[in-house]
């Protein structure tokens, strides 16, 4: 049986369109699905929401926004507008999803704009964007989930590199409005990861928990070096137990960026993901169902 | 004029033998040189020390030891013995070098041993190795300089990933015996880098300051993605100023791992390194000579 808290993040079956993804995920017995913007936009939000409602799946997250580190100007205004659309998509899909759906919009900060030296200005501009987006998210009932990315992406993808930094950025806001995305791939190496998970839990900021594994050598494109849980070096026992101790009882997404996974049939990927999850992650989960479903 | 605090780390001219390196570095007007073990061992320590003394150069560091994260057994004993040889090499070369030479032996922790899951045990075993090596270093008058490496190397090369972690590991020991290696490439992304540099200075732990730049895309072998200062995104102004505020007044090494740099003529590399250093780093140095020389 597929674990009731396991969610398939669409990035793991990246080349599936929305219908193919829903079909693969439901056929494999998943209860939950984490959407990405492109396949939703390809058929339009209203149609995607309708088909999502028909699928009977929960929404775990909608991925992803952010990428707002540029100075004020046309490109920044376009990025803010795009994030506002993402907030609307998230609210709509969550409302269409089964009970227990989470209106969580994952934010990746963005990198250092071309030609700039230093990372401090880009970080400050991402913080400014949060302040601009938070009231809109609150009005829509959406949680913005800042995702710290592994420091190897600090220059070109995410100037937010640690869970501590993400929590500091979230601190000025209501935890229902700004939280963090906790992805094992990005934080496993941090000597402070366990105390930081505890802090995130105490502050009510864990908006989603994502799992995949790290191993070396990294591929030529370091973005694509993610693996099924259990295939690498990450200690899912200690991190997952720390997340559970915080009282996190939501879905757990498997999000894998990997060319070999992407080129495999989606039903195979869905089955293998469930098997890997059962072996490497599920034993450390204490809640075995989503609370909203059992109420 | 080549900056008096600029040191050529041998890794930047990796394929030069010891004599060729000394010739290139002195011809380019450097006062200081950071040795690597292989070219020293190729001619023998006594002979290397003699030729180094004849060169008139200072020693900035000797690179490198560590790689002791394995469990107790034959391989670990061999690694400890190798580190003891490195301590002896460092003391001998520093004694042979010009006044102002620093007996600093750089330590890279090592990765997670094959087949292990989780990073905590490997970290603990590196801490154990420090406790075993420190008395030997103290007896030899050598400072062990723990080098935190970028988190992308956490699994296969260095389980010590942040300056804060390196300082915590050094804390039980006299700062003259265990310090840290501060390399911009490895720490630039850390949101806490400036306060951590200040902490390192306040605790007397900055054993050496190394500079090279970060830019993306990373090469297929992520070990080799280092660049001349000023060619990437690192803010050398703020980090260098923070190091200087601590009172660090020693040599500053340029250490670049890059196939293109390695395949260039060594005199060209030495000249280009000096030019890049003058533009990107030197303006933020307050002390312009090595104290021992001017006393």
Interface residues (C-beta under 8 A of the other chain):
Chain A: X112 X116 X117 X118 X119 X120 X123 X150 X151 X152 X154 X155 X156 X161 X162 X164 X165 X168 X188 X189 X190 X191 X192 X214 X215 X216 X217 X218 X220 X221 X222 X232 X233 X234 X235 X237 X238
Chain B: X112 X116 X117 X118 X119 X120 X123 X150 X151 X152 X154 X155 X156 X161 X162 X164 X165 X168 X188 X189 X190 X191 X192 X214 X215 X216 X217 X218 X220 X221 X222 X232 X233 X234 X235 X237 X238
